[in-house]
Amino acid sequence: MSSLLHSRVRAIRAALASLFAGVAWASPAGASTDPCQPQTFEGQGIVVCTVKPGETDLRLFWQGADGEPYRRFSSLAKAVADDGRSLRFAINAGMYAKDFSPIGLYVEDGQRLKAANTQTIDAEPAKVPNFYKQPNGVFYLDDAGAGVASTTAFLTQRRAVRFATQSGPMLVIDGALHPAFIAGSTDRTRRSGVGVCRDGVVQFAISEAPINFHDFARLFRDHLHCPNALFLDGGRGAGIYAPALGRNDRSWHGGFGPMLGVVQ
């Protein structure tokens, strides 16, 4: 009898395991999967965060209720938690001034808080700051989804957007790498960027080690298959918040300016 009982218990456990596996398989896509995953590209470690507009609440953040910049991912996470939600992931959303304000276009909840920066700098390419390496661009979210466009194209289209952040340079422009990038360049640092890829999926990437612009752009074009991608920031200004990966990066500039994040 004991042997028969044990056999029945094992059969019941197996049936339950099969049932629960079916439930998990039937769960909505991404319901139990963290948006950020470690990957490798040509032997280099990167973290890629995948977001589907319309299925997730991706938004821009800059200032809290007190009008002060969040500066740190932990401050943003607390503010989101105080509102009864959770911050699933966040990343720096472009370059910023010493007071942590965006240096280019910034639109939050449909309100333009900073105008587009159309300044150009006439100098040797190596002496032009990254933001001003033309073309720079805009990452935006509107009712149709997400997009990345050069600043000139974005302003010409006069889009009504819910969120937008300007940064630069563009990494990939209609499938082509930015013309200023040099293969084998020794200008290497940690970098972060965003691309709008197949089926309108948004992919954020941050390198774990120094990488040049040419290789970082190829990451978006050749590995992530994004026809358009935008550089966000580099060096000490690049950072990510990904709790499932134990990441809560801090900026060595004293804090971050605007941030992109997914709340749930």
Secondary structure, 3 states (H helix, E strand, C coil): CHHHHHHHHHHHHHHHHHHHHHHHHHCCCCCCCCCEEEEEECCEEEEEEEECECCEEEEEECECCCCCECCCHHHHHHHHHHCCCCEEEEEECCCECCCCCECCCEEECCEEEECCCCCCCCCCHHHCCHHHCCCCEEEEEECCEEEEEEHHHHHHHCCCCCEEEEECCEEEECCEECCCCCCCCCCCECEEEEEECHHHCEEEEEECCCECHHHHHHHHHHHCCCCEEEEEEEHHHCCEEEHHHCEECCCCCCCCCCEEEEEC
